[in-house]
């Protein structure tokens, strides 16, 4: 049986492991799973505009310390008493106590710790991966030297009210007093505040103007598109890929020979969950390279690995059933699904070899044949193609014969006729 202290050590081990990872980088992770990546930029703005009385010697911002978490925890907020971790950060810039508080929380999954260089106008840039279950960021830095003044954000969400990742989020950082140490100058080692106060915004008071002391920028960094495949069709390539978290669209780009990828040869796909597109009008027998780029707003991710495919040459369409219509503006409708004997086509196209005799159009999924308004008679071939979701194309050549309208009781007769040798039989699917 495991003793109480041993069980506590076992439960603490994953948190201690995350803590230990901090020595290797700026972020320690407590969970795995798909997420989005943000590039975080901290920019100090400690100038005479933000502190009109002057910038003291040695002005700087201490190491950024915070974490990623959900809404069930808050590590600091205005109007609340500072924790031991916030007190140490605000008074001396120490990060260990606040780091321990974040590691100990079951609602936090990562500790962020990153040094700031360059004094009062210095900065830091780093990357964090954020998951939908823990999209909130807390981040703080001491204004040094000072009694207990700091800047930061508490529980800043990187998702909007519609639960969509922000493409970019900018935050102006104004000063706070931690309420733990007295002092009105930019100095260290001041007496404790008794009784202890609460965290209070001090923008526009004392030493500070209404100008921000620093700024944070979170820019969504889209991941590389993976899983790109192409399916060869007649004069076309059907492209599919895996969705990228945070994307709101994609660019499908192609090139051949020594040409470069550019906007002249790309399809813009709207919707982050749309993961396929057919590139048509390609030259048969020529090899094309295809790649896909994720987009969100004005941001783009890195392009995928290029995948190659060679469109096949169109084959002669087999003859379909004979259709007879009358001259003088007669119209006939038929369901193209009956022609091919399949209902999985996503798109149909149709053309006429003699549009002046037989005009062809698609109306609500029906193929419409219309004869010339005069009494012209003759023959035309209507070519119909059906394309499925994978870009495969099936074509059929439909012979159409235009004849004079018969008199009497036959005036309203119409049918699909199939030729078998010299005989003519009624065909199925007569509308």
MARTORPA-510213 format. One record per residue (C-alpha): x negated, y negated, z; residue in one letter. Coordinates in steps of 0.001 Angstrom, whole numbers, plus 500000, padded with zeros to 6 digits. Layout:
u / v / w / residu
X / Y / Z / A
...
***
This chain:
u / v / w / residu
500000 / 500000 / 500000 / X
498673 / 496575 / 499066 / X
498213 / 494186 / 501957 / X
499764 / 490682 / 502090 / X
496495 / 488818 / 501463 / X
495634 / 491169 / 498611 / X
499019 / 490627 / 496995 / X
498551 / 486862 / 497275 / X
495126 / 487168 / 495613 / X
496680 / 489227 / 492776 / X
499408 / 486641 / 492201 / X
496866 / 483840 / 492231 / X
494492 / 485504 / 489775 / X
496151 / 484272 / 486530 / X
496230 / 480707 / 487889 / X
492600 / 480910 / 488977 / X
491691 / 482256 / 485549 / X
493381 / 479258 / 483907 / X
491552 / 476979 / 486323 / X
488255 / 478596 / 485515 / X
488774 / 478094 / 481799 / X
488521 / 474360 / 482351 / X
484763 / 474693 / 482441 / X
484898 / 475766 / 478792 / X
487060 / 473018 / 477393 / X
489628 / 470324 / 477997 / X
492740 / 472497 / 478225 / X
493399 / 475703 / 480149 / X
496343 / 477792 / 479028 / X
498739 / 479746 / 481214 / X
500912 / 481279 / 478495 / X
500764 / 482493 / 474921 / X
503229 / 482160 / 472064 / X
503864 / 479985 / 469013 / X
503688 / 476243 / 469471 / X
502751 / 473022 / 467754 / X
499467 / 471176 / 467993 / X
499108 / 467493 / 468795 / X
496051 / 465303 / 468462 / X
495985 / 463108 / 471570 / X
494177 / 459763 / 471500 / X
493569 / 457638 / 474604 / X
492484 / 454046 / 473953 / X
491423 / 451723 / 476792 / X
492564 / 448110 / 476530 / X
490954 / 446569 / 479609 / X
490210 / 443095 / 478304 / X
490775 / 439555 / 479497 / X
494193 / 439787 / 477835 / X
495251 / 442555 / 480244 / X
493391 / 441154 / 483286 / X
493241 / 437372 / 482710 / X
490953 / 436836 / 485697 / X
488172 / 438673 / 483873 / X
486825 / 442176 / 483358 / X
484695 / 443286 / 486291 / X
481240 / 444863 / 485814 / X
481480 / 448613 / 485467 / X
485104 / 448537 / 484313 / X
486140 / 451982 / 483077 / X
488820 / 454660 / 483046 / X
488105 / 457909 / 484839 / X
488539 / 461437 / 483487 / X
492041 / 462073 / 482176 / X
493791 / 464708 / 484276 / X
497266 / 466189 / 483824 / X
499100 / 469119 / 482367 / X
501866 / 470590 / 480205 / X
505065 / 471653 / 481941 / X
508858 / 471858 / 481832 / X
511509 / 469631 / 483398 / X
511646 / 471585 / 486655 / X
508544 / 469902 / 488047 / X
507219 / 466341 / 488346 / X
503681 / 465569 / 489509 / X
504276 / 461861 / 490026 / X
506921 / 459226 / 489453 / X
507506 / 455586 / 490253 / X
509254 / 455148 / 493585 / X
508012 / 458440 / 495029 / X
505145 / 459048 / 497439 / X
501876 / 460080 / 495815 / X
500737 / 463672 / 496267 / X
497258 / 464432 / 497552 / X
496181 / 465008 / 493949 / X
497504 / 461659 / 492746 / X
495963 / 459916 / 495771 / X
492502 / 461341 / 495045 / X
492770 / 460535 / 491345 / X
493949 / 456955 / 491944 / X
491407 / 456136 / 494675 / X
488234 / 457815 / 493421 / X
488977 / 459362 / 490015 / X
488608 / 462891 / 491446 / X
490475 / 465552 / 489477 / X
490220 / 468709 / 491587 / X
493219 / 468223 / 493881 / X
495647 / 467283 / 491095 / X
494320 / 470099 / 488953 / X
495034 / 472524 / 491812 / X
498606 / 471218 / 492137 / X
499228 / 471789 / 488443 / X
497690 / 475275 / 488502 / X
499836 / 476188 / 491518 / X
503114 / 475169 / 489847 / X
505099 / 478005 / 488214 / X
506565 / 475422 / 485849 / X
503250 / 474274 / 484356 / X
501413 / 476227 / 481684 / X
498297 / 474173 / 480998 / X
495874 / 471793 / 482681 / X
494519 / 468911 / 480611 / X
491179 / 467455 / 481640 / X
489199 / 465203 / 479320 / X
486477 / 462635 / 479940 / X
486826 / 459036 / 478756 / X
483766 / 457275 / 477365 / X
483053 / 453656 / 476482 / X
484051 / 451623 / 479528 / X
487240 / 449572 / 479743 / X
487880 / 449796 / 476008 / X
486630 / 453363 / 475686 / X
488647 / 456345 / 474645 / X
489060 / 460059 / 474180 / X
490474 / 462280 / 471456 / X
491440 / 465913 / 471878 / X
494011 / 468503 / 470840 / X
496723 / 470269 / 472843 / X
499100 / 473046 / 471866 / X
502629 / 472550 / 473155 / X
505436 / 475117 / 473244 / X
509186 / 474521 / 473077 / X
509650 / 475937 / 476582 / X
507152 / 473472 / 478120 / X
507189 / 470305 / 475978 / X
506446 / 467724 / 478714 / X
503097 / 465996 / 479232 / X
501772 / 464414 / 482418 / X
498465 / 462576 / 482127 / X
496708 / 460094 / 484444 / X
493466 / 458089 / 484762 / X
492187 / 455798 / 487490 / X
491506 / 452142 / 486710 / X
487989 / 451964 / 488070 / X
486896 / 450320 / 490189 / X
490123 / 449589 / 492096 / X
491793 / 450422 / 495412 / X
494360 / 452957 / 494073 / X
495417 / 451681 / 490663 / X
495935 / 453982 / 487706 / X
497612 / 454412 / 484325 / X
499438 / 457395 / 482953 / X
502611 / 459133 / 481802 / X
504829 / 461463 / 483781 / X
506898 / 464153 / 482080 / X
506676 / 462581 / 478625 / X
508555 / 464812 / 476181 / X
507122 / 465532 / 472739 / X
510571 / 466575 / 471499 / X
513438 / 464211 / 470735 / X
517035 / 464584 / 471909 / X
517703 / 466872 / 468958 / X
514907 / 469156 / 470143 / X
512782 / 468272 / 467136 / X
509061 / 467684 / 467541 / X
508007 / 464067 / 467149 / X
505746 / 463464 / 464177 / X
504081 / 460771 / 466277 / X
504630 / 459255 / 469687 / X
502863 / 456128 / 470958 / X
502981 / 454932 / 474560 / X
501677 / 451693 / 476076 / X
500171 / 452336 / 479514 / X
500674 / 449767 / 482271 / X
499139 / 449813 / 485760 / X
500578 / 451571 / 488813 / X
499701 / 451285 / 492508 / X
499632 / 454692 / 494216 / X
500676 / 453187 / 497563 / X
497850 / 454864 / 499459 / X
495143 / 452199 / 499860 / X
495215 / 448463 / 500559 / X
493343 / 445959 / 498421 / X
493916 / 443210 / 495904 / X
490542 / 443220 / 494119 / X
488777 / 445608 / 491736 / X
486845 / 447285 / 494572 / X
486498 / 450739 / 496120 / X
486550 / 451939 / 499767 / X
489519 / 449965 / 501008 / X
491555 / 450767 / 504158 / X
494446 / 453203 / 503936 / X
497935 / 451787 / 503493 / X
499868 / 452230 / 506752 / X
502558 / 453219 / 506617 / X
501965 / 454952 / 503297 / X
503831 / 453347 / 500430 / X
505238 / 454722 / 497201 / X
504018 / 454623 / 493611 / X
504917 / 451224 / 492181 / X
504516 / 449611 / 488790 / X
502353 / 446457 / 489059 / X
502608 / 445207 / 485488 / X
502542 / 441409 / 485370 / X
501588 / 441075 / 489047 / X
498351 / 440308 / 490885 / X
495393 / 440899 / 488561 / X
497496 / 442175 / 485680 / X
499332 / 440545 / 482777 / X
502085 / 442037 / 480656 / X
499476 / 443378 / 478224 / X
499032 / 447182 / 478356 / X
495869 / 448425 / 480054 / X
495593 / 451409 / 477684 / X
497478 / 453321 / 474998 / X
498249 / 456957 / 474253 / X
499024 / 458373 / 470845 / X
500345 / 461887 / 470178 / X
500160 / 462844 / 466484 / X
501626 / 466140 / 465342 / X
499006 / 468283 / 463655 / X
500811 / 470741 / 461404 / X
499444 / 474239 / 461108 / X
498232 / 475907 / 457942 / X
500890 / 477711 / 455914 / X
500349 / 481474 / 455928 / X
501964 / 484484 / 454296 / X
502077 / 482943 / 450812 / X
503069 / 485414 / 448083 / X
504046 / 485029 / 444446 / X
506319 / 487240 / 442376 / X
505788 / 487139 / 438628 / X
508695 / 486376 / 436316 / X
509174 / 485388 / 432693 / X
507540 / 481968 / 432432 / X
507850 / 481455 / 436173 / X
506497 / 482320 / 439598 / X
508643 / 482846 / 442696 / X
506738 / 481625 / 445767 / X
507488 / 482517 / 449402 / X
505692 / 481770 / 452668 / X
506023 / 481849 / 456460 / X
507613 / 478884 / 458232 / X
505330 / 476477 / 460113 / X
506543 / 475256 / 463548 / X
507302 / 471545 / 463519 / X
507459 / 471227 / 459717 / X
510444 / 469491 / 458120 / X
509487 / 470426 / 454573 / X
506795 / 471772 / 452275 / X
504961 / 470951 / 449073 / X
504506 / 473803 / 446619 / X
501593 / 473000 / 444324 / X
500158 / 474848 / 441327 / X
497397 / 474489 / 438765 / X
495746 / 476446 / 435981 / X
492244 / 476476 / 434530 / X
490094 / 473632 / 435797 / X
493003 / 471346 / 436692 / X
493250 / 469947 / 440226 / X
496136 / 470248 / 442639 / X
498061 / 466964 / 442471 / X
501534 / 465453 / 442674 / X
502111 / 466004 / 438938 / X
502359 / 469737 / 439575 / X
504252 / 470168 / 442823 / X
507757 / 470807 / 444114 / X
508881 / 469039 / 447301 / X
510939 / 471389 / 449457 / X
513215 / 469841 / 452107 / X
513812 / 471749 / 455326 / X
511350 / 473425 / 457651 / X
513273 / 476703 / 457472 / X
513255 / 476856 / 453652 / X
510440 / 479223 / 452747 / X
510780 / 479980 / 449035 / X
510740 / 478156 / 445710 / X
510686 / 479168 / 442040 / X
508231 / 477410 / 439724 / X
509650 / 477590 / 436200 / X
508505 / 476323 / 432814 / X
505057 / 477898 / 433148 / X
503036 / 479162 / 430214 / X
503272 / 482961 / 429921 / X
499990 / 484848 / 430055 / X
498146 / 482013 / 431847 / X
496899 / 482549 / 435400 / X
498044 / 479945 / 437936 / X
496803 / 479208 / 441445 / X
499562 / 478320 / 443932 / X
499309 / 476832 / 447417 / X
501782 / 475473 / 449979 / X
501387 / 472505 / 452352 / X
503599 / 471875 / 455402 / X
504924 / 468336 / 455907 / X
506612 / 466335 / 458623 / X
507475 / 462696 / 458024 / X
504356 / 461223 / 456482 / X
502075 / 463861 / 458003 / X
500766 / 466884 / 456122 / X
499069 / 470015 / 457334 / X
496096 / 471753 / 455748 / X
496897 / 473566 / 452496 / X
497341 / 477312 / 452481 / X
494932 / 479675 / 450826 / X
495572 / 479667 / 447063 / X
497406 / 482709 / 445696 / X
497224 / 483600 / 442015 / X
499800 / 484902 / 439564 / X
500290 / 485154 / 435808 / X
503816 / 484564 / 434440 / X
504982 / 487242 / 432033 / X
506109 / 486620 / 428487 / X
509805 / 486439 / 427769 / X
511200 / 489504 / 426072 / X
513872 / 489435 / 423424 / X
517277 / 489378 / 425071 / X
519306 / 492546 / 424372 / X
522611 / 492008 / 422553 / X
525684 / 491639 / 424695 / X
529356 / 492165 / 423861 / X
530861 / 490267 / 420931 / X
533081 / 487361 / 421858 / X
535593 / 485947 / 419400 / X
537099 / 482476 / 419687 / X
539215 / 480458 / 417330 / X
538219 / 477354 / 415442 / X
539695 / 473964 / 416192 / X
538473 / 473352 / 419741 / X
539397 / 476697 / 421278 / X
537881 / 477414 / 424724 / X
537131 / 480693 / 426465 / X
535818 / 481422 / 429948 / X
534079 / 484495 / 431249 / X
532312 / 485524 / 434420 / X
528567 / 485983 / 433709 / X
528367 / 488579 / 436490 / X
530396 / 490917 / 434309 / X
527835 / 490559 / 431545 / X
524959 / 491794 / 433681 / X
526844 / 494121 / 435979 / X
525254 / 492557 / 439074 / X
526190 / 489836 / 441540 / X
522855 / 488970 / 443164 / X
521814 / 486196 / 440764 / X
521160 / 482781 / 442312 / X
521266 / 480803 / 439069 / X
522451 / 481132 / 435490 / X
521377 / 479246 / 432388 / X
522961 / 479334 / 428934 / X
522193 / 477947 / 425478 / X
523707 / 478201 / 422003 / X
521891 / 478817 / 418730 / X
524467 / 476633 / 416946 / X
525865 / 474090 / 419418 / X
527625 / 472247 / 416605 / X
529746 / 475371 / 416073 / X
529856 / 476844 / 419590 / X
529143 / 474644 / 422577 / X
528281 / 476374 / 425877 / X
528396 / 475164 / 429482 / X
528640 / 476467 / 433033 / X
531624 / 475329 / 435067 / X
532044 / 476553 / 438638 / X
530098 / 479732 / 437986 / X
532026 / 480497 / 434781 / X
530537 / 480498 / 431305 / X
532612 / 478232 / 429026 / X
532527 / 478656 / 425234 / X
534110 / 475947 / 423076 / X
534455 / 475907 / 419292 / X
533993 / 472799 / 417153 / X
537090 / 470563 / 417021 / X
537454 / 471044 / 413265 / X
538273 / 474258 / 411425 / X
534642 / 475434 / 411121 / X
534097 / 479186 / 411108 / X
530928 / 481165 / 411574 / X
528657 / 482910 / 414073 / X
526387 / 481779 / 416878 / X
524299 / 483451 / 419558 / X
524681 / 482333 / 423166 / X
521694 / 483336 / 425329 / X
522464 / 483729 / 429017 / X
519765 / 484212 / 431700 / X
520269 / 485193 / 435329 / X
517588 / 484531 / 437984 / X
517538 / 486274 / 441364 / X
516009 / 485148 / 444673 / X
512595 / 486605 / 443809 / X
512391 / 484821 / 440481 / X
513183 / 487858 / 438327 / X
514981 / 486949 / 435120 / X
517459 / 489027 / 433128 / X
518560 / 487730 / 429739 / X
521343 / 488667 / 427328 / X
522126 / 487493 / 423791 / X
525896 / 487124 / 423452 / X
527147 / 487049 / 419823 / X
530077 / 484700 / 419319 / X
532265 / 484658 / 416199 / X
534484 / 481691 / 415393 / X
537499 / 482583 / 413215 / X
540616 / 480816 / 412007 / X
543498 / 480881 / 414433 / X
545939 / 483663 / 413421 / X
549582 / 482766 / 412792 / X
552702 / 483880 / 414605 / X
552664 / 486132 / 417637 / X
548879 / 486510 / 417487 / X
548326 / 482796 / 418028 / X
547628 / 483166 / 421754 / X
545640 / 486399 / 421535 / X
542141 / 486418 / 422963 / X
539861 / 489216 / 424088 / X
536336 / 490384 / 424562 / X
535437 / 492732 / 421731 / X
532643 / 495258 / 421810 / X
531299 / 496506 / 418506 / X
530538 / 500208 / 418302 / X
529378 / 500889 / 414763 / X
532098 / 499582 / 412484 / X
534817 / 499886 / 415107 / X
535972 / 497277 / 417540 / X
537292 / 498130 / 421015 / X
538625 / 496003 / 423851 / X
536020 / 495087 / 426418 / X
536308 / 494768 / 430209 / X
536582 / 491545 / 432158 / X
538942 / 489716 / 429832 / X
539823 / 486469 / 431654 / X
***
